[in-house]
Amino acid sequence: MKPHDDAPEATAHALPKVLLHEHLDGGLRLNTLRELLQDRGLQPPAEGEAALARWFDDNAHAGSLEKYLEGFALTVAAMASTRAMRRVAFEAAEDAAADGAVLAEFRIAPLLFEAHGINGEAAVEALLQGLADSPALPLNQRSGLIVCAMRHLSPSETLRAARLAVRYQGQGVVGFDLAGAERGHPPGEHAQALALVRDAGLGITLHAGEADGAERVLEAARLGATRIGHGIHLVDALRDTGRRHLLDEAIERGLHLEVCATSNVHTGAARSIATHPITDLWRAGLSLSYHTDNRLISRIGHSQEAAQLLRHTPLTAADLMAMAQQAAQHAFLPAAQRVAALAALSQAAPPR
C-alpha cells in the first residue's frame, strides 16, 4: 500500500516533469482561444469564459471520441494565422514550465492549416518561433516540435508531412507522428512516409493502441517508432497468455509509452483513472510516462494529471518521478539536452 498523501495536488505540483505528449491545437489557454476567435470573427460555441469552459468539460465527459474531437475544429480555426500560432506555442511552453516541466516536446499537424490559407512551412516556422521566444523552455535547449500527419488521409499526404518534418530537422523539429483516427488506419498504410523520416534519423512516435489493439503497437514499433502515443491496449497482451509475446517484444525493444490517462477516459479508451491500465503496464516492466494530451480539450494540466494518478491509483510520487526519468531518456531532443534534463530531475528533492 502506498503512503497516505493528504495533499496529492501539492505533491504533484512539486514533482519535476518531462512532457512528451501534448497537442498544441488541443492545449490553448481558454482566454487565448476566446481572443483568437474574436480576432478572426468566429463565433464561440458558448459565450463567456465560464460557459466556454463548461462546453469543453461537457464534450470531454460525453464518452464519445466524436464529441471530444469537436474542439479541434474550433482551435485550428482560431489558430489559423502565423501570429496566433506563435502565441499558442509560446504560451504552451510557459504553461508546461509553470507545471514543472524541465523538458517538453509539443506536437501538431501543420498541414491542417492549409485549409485556412497557411502553408506548412509558414506554420512550422511560426510554431518554432513561438517556442524559441520562451525563456522558460527555449527551443532546441528544453523544447522541440513533433510534426504530425493525419493517418486517415492518403499516403501521399502523410508523405508531404514527413518531408516537411525532415526539412526542419535540426531547426527545432525533433520527431514525426501519425495522429487521428486509429481504427481502420494502421500505421503500415504510411510505410513510405515512415521510411523517409526513419532514414533521416528523425524520432518517430506514433499513436497506437488507444482505439485499436495491442498488435498495432508492435506494428508501429517495427516501422521505426521508439515511442507510442497511448499504447494502453498492450494491457490486453498482459492479460492474454496467447498474446503475451507482444508485451515481451515491447519490453525487449525498450518501447516507451506516452500515457494520457485523463484523455483516455474522455475518449472512452479507459473506464476511469482508478481502473486505467497504466499501473498494470508499469508493474509489468514497460517503460512509460504520463502526459496531458490536450490541456484545453481535456481540461487538465500536467500537475493535475499527476494528482489524479496519486489519488486514484496505487502509483506513488516515486513512481511518477521514475516515469519522468524514463521520459527524459526517451526524448527526441539531442543527447546533451536529455542529460541536462536527467540532471535536473536528479537534483530535485526526493518524492515522499
C-alpha positions as CSV (number, residue, x, y, z in Angstrom):
1,M,0.0,0.0,0.0
2,K,1.3,3.4,-0.9
3,P,1.9,6.1,1.8
4,H,-1.1,8.2,2.5
5,D,-0.9,11.7,1.0
6,D,-3.3,14.3,2.4
7,A,-2.5,16.8,-0.3
8,P,-1.7,15.0,-3.6
9,E,-2.1,18.2,-5.5
10,A,0.8,19.8,-3.6
11,T,2.9,16.7,-4.1
12,A,2.0,16.6,-7.8
13,H,2.8,20.2,-8.4
14,A,6.2,19.9,-6.7
15,L,7.3,16.9,-8.9
16,P,9.6,17.9,-11.8
17,K,8.2,16.6,-15.1
18,V,9.0,15.8,-18.7
19,L,6.3,16.4,-21.2
20,L,6.4,14.3,-24.3
21,H,2.7,14.2,-25.5
22,E,0.8,17.5,-25.8
23,H,-1.0,18.7,-28.9
24,L,-0.6,22.4,-29.4
25,D,-4.0,22.7,-31.0
26,G,-5.6,20.9,-28.0
27,G,-3.8,22.9,-25.4
28,L,-4.7,26.6,-25.8
29,R,-5.4,28.8,-22.8
30,L,-9.1,29.4,-22.6
31,N,-8.8,33.2,-22.7
32,T,-6.4,32.9,-25.7
33,L,-8.9,30.8,-27.6
34,R,-11.6,33.4,-26.9
35,E,-9.4,36.3,-28.1
36,L,-8.2,34.4,-31.2
37,L,-11.8,33.6,-32.2
38,Q,-12.7,37.2,-31.8
39,D,-9.7,38.3,-33.9
40,R,-10.9,36.0,-36.7
41,G,-14.5,37.0,-36.4
42,L,-15.5,33.5,-35.4
43,Q,-18.4,32.7,-33.0
44,P,-17.5,30.5,-30.0
45,P,-19.9,27.7,-29.1
46,A,-20.7,29.4,-25.8
47,E,-20.4,33.0,-24.6
48,G,-18.2,33.9,-21.8
49,E,-15.1,32.1,-20.4
50,A,-17.1,30.1,-17.8
51,A,-19.6,28.9,-20.4
52,L,-16.9,28.0,-22.9
53,A,-15.1,26.0,-20.2
54,R,-18.3,24.1,-19.5
55,W,-18.6,23.4,-23.2
56,F,-15.2,21.8,-23.2
57,D,-16.0,19.9,-20.0
58,D,-19.2,18.6,-21.4
59,N,-17.6,17.4,-24.6
60,A,-14.7,15.8,-22.7
61,H,-17.1,13.9,-20.4
62,A,-19.6,12.9,-23.2
63,G,-17.9,9.5,-23.5
64,S,-17.6,10.0,-27.3
65,L,-14.5,10.4,-29.3
66,E,-16.5,12.4,-31.9
67,K,-17.7,14.9,-29.3
68,Y,-14.2,15.1,-27.8
69,L,-12.7,15.9,-31.2
70,E,-15.2,18.7,-31.9
71,G,-12.9,21.1,-30.0
72,F,-10.1,20.7,-32.6
73,A,-12.1,22.2,-35.4
74,L,-12.6,25.2,-33.2
75,T,-9.0,25.6,-32.1
76,V,-7.4,25.0,-35.5
77,A,-9.7,27.7,-37.0
78,A,-8.8,30.1,-34.1
79,M,-5.0,29.4,-34.6
80,A,-5.1,30.0,-38.4
81,S,-2.7,32.9,-38.5
82,T,1.1,32.8,-38.0
83,R,0.8,35.3,-35.2
84,A,-1.7,33.1,-33.4
85,M,0.4,30.0,-33.8
86,R,3.5,31.8,-32.5
87,R,1.4,32.9,-29.4
88,V,0.0,29.4,-28.8
89,A,3.4,27.7,-28.9
90,F,4.9,30.4,-26.6
91,E,2.2,30.0,-24.1
92,A,2.3,26.2,-24.2
93,A,6.0,26.3,-23.3
94,E,5.4,28.8,-20.5
95,D,2.5,26.7,-19.1
96,A,4.5,23.5,-19.2
97,A,7.4,25.1,-17.4
98,A,5.0,26.5,-14.7
99,D,3.7,23.0,-14.2
100,G,7.2,21.8,-13.5
101,A,8.4,20.6,-16.9
102,V,12.2,20.5,-17.3
103,L,11.9,19.4,-20.9
104,A,8.9,19.4,-23.3
105,E,8.1,18.2,-26.8
106,F,4.9,19.6,-28.4
107,R,3.2,18.3,-31.5
108,I,0.8,19.4,-34.1
109,A,-0.3,18.7,-37.7
110,P,0.9,21.8,-39.7
111,L,-0.8,20.8,-42.9
112,L,-4.2,21.2,-41.2
113,F,-3.8,25.0,-41.6
114,E,-3.6,24.7,-45.4
115,A,-7.4,24.8,-45.5
116,H,-7.1,28.2,-43.9
117,G,-4.6,29.5,-46.4
118,I,-1.4,28.9,-44.4
119,N,1.2,26.6,-46.0
120,G,3.0,24.0,-43.9
121,E,6.4,25.8,-44.0
122,A,4.9,29.0,-42.6
123,A,3.0,27.1,-39.9
124,V,6.1,25.2,-38.8
125,E,8.3,28.4,-38.7
126,A,5.7,30.3,-36.7
127,L,5.4,27.4,-34.2
128,L,9.2,27.1,-33.9
129,Q,9.5,30.8,-33.3
130,G,6.9,30.7,-30.6
131,L,8.9,28.0,-28.8
132,A,12.1,29.9,-29.4
133,D,10.5,33.0,-27.7
134,S,10.0,31.1,-24.5
135,P,12.6,31.9,-21.8
136,A,11.4,29.0,-19.7
137,L,11.6,26.2,-22.2
138,P,13.7,27.6,-25.1
139,L,13.6,25.8,-28.4
140,N,16.5,23.3,-29.0
141,Q,17.5,23.5,-25.4
142,R,14.5,22.4,-23.4
143,S,11.8,22.1,-26.1
144,G,11.2,20.8,-29.5
145,L,8.4,20.2,-32.1
146,I,6.9,17.0,-33.4
147,V,5.2,17.1,-36.8
148,C,2.0,15.1,-37.0
149,A,0.5,13.6,-40.1
150,M,-3.2,12.6,-40.2
151,R,-3.4,8.9,-40.7
152,H,-6.9,8.9,-42.2
153,L,-5.5,10.9,-45.2
154,S,-3.8,9.3,-48.2
155,P,-0.2,8.1,-48.0
156,S,0.7,10.9,-50.4
157,E,-0.5,13.4,-47.8
158,T,1.4,11.8,-44.9
159,L,4.5,11.7,-47.2
160,R,4.1,15.5,-47.6
161,A,4.1,15.9,-43.8
162,A,7.1,13.7,-43.5
163,R,9.0,15.8,-46.0
164,L,8.1,18.9,-44.1
165,A,9.4,17.4,-40.8
166,V,12.7,16.4,-42.4
167,R,13.0,19.9,-43.9
168,Y,13.1,21.4,-40.4
169,Q,15.1,18.7,-38.8
170,G,17.9,20.3,-36.8
171,Q,15.9,23.6,-36.6
172,G,13.6,22.5,-33.8
173,V,11.6,19.7,-35.3
174,V,12.7,16.6,-33.4
175,G,10.1,14.0,-34.4
176,F,7.3,12.7,-36.5
177,D,3.9,11.3,-35.5
178,L,0.7,9.7,-37.1
179,A,-2.3,11.1,-35.3
180,G,-6.1,10.9,-35.9
181,A,-8.5,8.0,-36.0
182,E,-6.6,4.8,-35.4
183,R,-9.2,2.1,-36.2
184,G,-9.1,1.3,-39.9
185,H,-6.0,3.3,-40.5
186,P,-3.0,1.1,-39.4
187,P,0.5,2.6,-39.5
188,G,1.6,0.3,-42.2
189,E,-0.5,2.2,-44.7
190,H,2.1,5.0,-44.3
191,A,5.2,3.0,-44.6
192,Q,6.8,5.3,-47.2
193,A,6.5,8.3,-45.0
194,L,7.8,6.4,-42.0
195,A,10.8,5.1,-44.0
196,L,11.6,8.7,-45.1
197,V,11.8,10.1,-41.5
198,R,13.4,6.9,-40.2
199,D,16.2,7.1,-42.8
200,A,16.7,10.8,-42.0
201,G,17.2,9.9,-38.3
202,L,14.2,11.8,-37.1
203,G,12.5,10.5,-33.9
204,I,9.2,8.5,-34.5
205,T,6.3,8.4,-32.1
206,L,3.1,7.0,-33.4
207,H,-0.4,7.0,-31.9
208,A,-1.3,3.3,-31.4
209,G,-3.1,1.0,-29.0
210,E,-5.7,3.6,-27.8
211,A,-8.6,2.9,-30.1
212,D,-7.0,-0.2,-31.7
213,G,-5.4,-3.3,-30.4
214,A,-2.1,-4.3,-29.0
215,E,-0.9,-5.7,-32.4
216,R,-0.9,-2.1,-33.8
217,V,1.6,-1.0,-31.1
218,L,4.1,-3.6,-32.3
219,E,3.3,-2.8,-35.9
220,A,4.3,0.8,-35.2
221,A,7.5,-0.3,-33.5
222,R,8.5,-2.5,-36.4
223,L,8.1,0.5,-38.6
224,G,10.5,2.5,-36.6
225,A,8.6,4.0,-33.7
226,T,10.6,4.1,-30.4
227,R,7.7,5.8,-28.6
228,I,4.0,5.2,-28.7
229,G,1.2,7.7,-28.1
230,H,-1.0,6.0,-25.6
231,G,-0.4,2.2,-26.3
232,I,-2.7,1.2,-23.4
233,H,-4.2,-1.8,-25.2
234,L,-0.9,-3.5,-24.6
235,V,-2.6,-4.5,-21.3
236,D,-4.7,-6.9,-23.4
237,A,-1.5,-8.8,-24.1
238,L,-0.7,-8.8,-20.4
239,R,-4.0,-10.5,-19.6
240,D,-4.0,-12.9,-22.6
241,T,-1.2,-15.5,-22.4
242,G,-1.7,-16.2,-26.1
243,R,-0.6,-12.6,-26.9
244,R,2.0,-12.2,-24.1
245,H,4.7,-12.2,-26.8
246,L,3.5,-8.8,-27.9
247,L,4.2,-7.3,-24.4
248,D,7.5,-9.1,-24.2
249,E,8.6,-7.7,-27.6
250,A,7.6,-4.2,-26.5
251,I,9.8,-4.5,-23.3
252,E,12.7,-6.0,-25.3
253,R,12.6,-3.2,-27.7
254,G,12.6,-0.6,-24.9
255,L,9.4,0.9,-26.4
256,H,8.2,3.9,-24.4
257,L,4.5,4.6,-23.9
258,E,3.3,8.2,-23.6
259,V,0.3,7.6,-21.5
260,C,-2.5,10.2,-21.2
261,A,-4.9,8.7,-18.6
262,T,-7.4,11.5,-18.3
263,S,-7.7,11.8,-22.1
264,N,-8.1,8.1,-22.4
265,V,-11.1,8.2,-20.0
266,H,-12.6,11.1,-22.0
267,T,-12.3,9.2,-25.3
268,G,-13.7,6.0,-23.9
269,A,-10.4,4.1,-24.1
270,A,-10.4,3.6,-20.3
271,R,-13.4,3.4,-17.9
272,S,-11.8,5.5,-15.1
273,I,-8.5,6.7,-13.7
274,A,-8.7,4.1,-11.0
275,T,-9.0,1.2,-13.5
276,H,-6.7,2.7,-16.1
277,P,-4.1,0.2,-17.4
278,I,-1.1,2.5,-16.5
279,T,-0.5,0.8,-13.2
280,D,-0.5,-2.8,-14.6
281,L,1.7,-1.8,-17.5
282,W,4.1,-0.1,-15.3
283,R,4.3,-3.0,-12.9
284,A,4.8,-5.4,-15.9
285,G,8.1,-3.6,-16.7
286,L,7.1,-1.4,-19.6
287,S,8.8,2.0,-20.0
288,L,6.1,4.7,-19.8
289,S,5.3,8.2,-18.6
290,Y,2.3,10.3,-18.0
291,H,1.1,13.3,-20.0
292,T,-1.7,15.8,-20.7
293,D,-2.5,15.0,-24.4
294,N,-4.8,18.1,-24.7
295,R,-4.6,20.6,-21.9
296,L,-7.6,22.6,-23.0
297,I,-9.9,19.9,-24.5
298,S,-9.4,17.6,-21.6
299,R,-9.3,20.5,-19.1
300,I,-6.2,19.0,-17.4
301,G,-2.7,20.3,-16.6
302,H,0.4,18.1,-16.0
303,S,0.3,18.6,-12.2
304,Q,-3.4,17.8,-12.2
305,E,-2.7,14.6,-14.2
306,A,-0.1,13.6,-11.6
307,A,-2.5,14.4,-8.8
308,Q,-5.2,12.2,-10.4
309,L,-2.8,9.3,-10.6
310,L,-1.7,9.8,-7.0
311,R,-5.2,10.0,-5.7
312,H,-6.9,7.2,-7.7
313,T,-4.2,4.6,-8.4
314,P,-1.6,2.7,-6.4
315,L,1.2,4.7,-8.1
316,T,3.4,6.8,-5.8
317,A,5.3,10.0,-6.2
318,A,8.5,7.9,-6.6
319,D,6.8,6.0,-9.5
320,L,6.0,9.3,-11.2
321,M,9.5,10.6,-10.7
322,A,10.8,7.4,-12.2
323,M,8.5,7.8,-15.2
324,A,9.8,11.4,-15.7
325,Q,13.3,10.0,-15.8
326,Q,12.3,7.4,-18.4
327,A,10.6,10.1,-20.4
328,A,13.8,12.2,-20.4
329,Q,15.8,9.2,-21.6
330,H,13.4,8.7,-24.5
331,A,13.1,12.3,-25.5
332,F,13.9,13.1,-29.1
333,L,15.9,16.2,-28.2
334,P,19.7,15.8,-28.6
335,A,21.7,13.8,-26.0
336,A,23.1,16.9,-24.3
337,Q,19.6,18.1,-23.6
338,R,18.5,14.7,-22.3
339,V,21.4,14.6,-20.0
340,A,20.6,18.1,-18.7
341,A,17.0,17.1,-18.1
342,L,18.1,14.0,-16.2
343,A,20.5,16.1,-14.1
344,A,17.6,18.5,-13.2
345,L,15.4,15.6,-12.2
346,S,18.1,14.0,-10.1
347,Q,18.7,17.3,-8.2
348,A,15.0,17.6,-7.2
349,A,14.0,16.7,-3.7
350,P,13.2,13.0,-3.3
351,P,9.5,12.5,-3.6
352,R,7.6,11.4,-0.5
